[in-house]
Amino acid sequence: LNNEEYDAVGMYNPTTGVVSIPESGVYHVDFHLQFTGASAGNYSASLKVNSNTVRISNITLKSTGVDNNLPVSISTDIFLTAGNLVTISVYQNSGMTQLINGGFFSTFNMHKLY
């Protein structure tokens, strides 16, 4: 996800995909990614803080088909400390290269609540 639309405090680096937390507090994270033409296999998205997995979303697709558009999502509130580095990792083991549907089908949003 390298198209940045709004980042008032410069937390997100679109080159590395890393969010650098500027101040401690509770943050809301929304992440949605859609695989296009997904094959049978396991798919997951992980929210990581300083390389440690803190939230995970798993989906298993059992059947194959022409129009298998498979969403993987995370939506959570989490306490983060200033200087934490936040990343999203996506994994799939279908044995085939999978396309990611860009545009408004794959999004990342993160903001401080308090």
Buried (B, 14 or more C-beta within 10 A) or exposed (E): BEEEEEEEEEBBBEEEBBBBBBEEEEBEBEBBBBBBBBBBBEBBBBBBBEEEEBBEBEBEBEEEEEEBEBBBEBEEEBEBEEEBBBBBEBEBEBEEEBEBBBEEBBBBEBEBEE
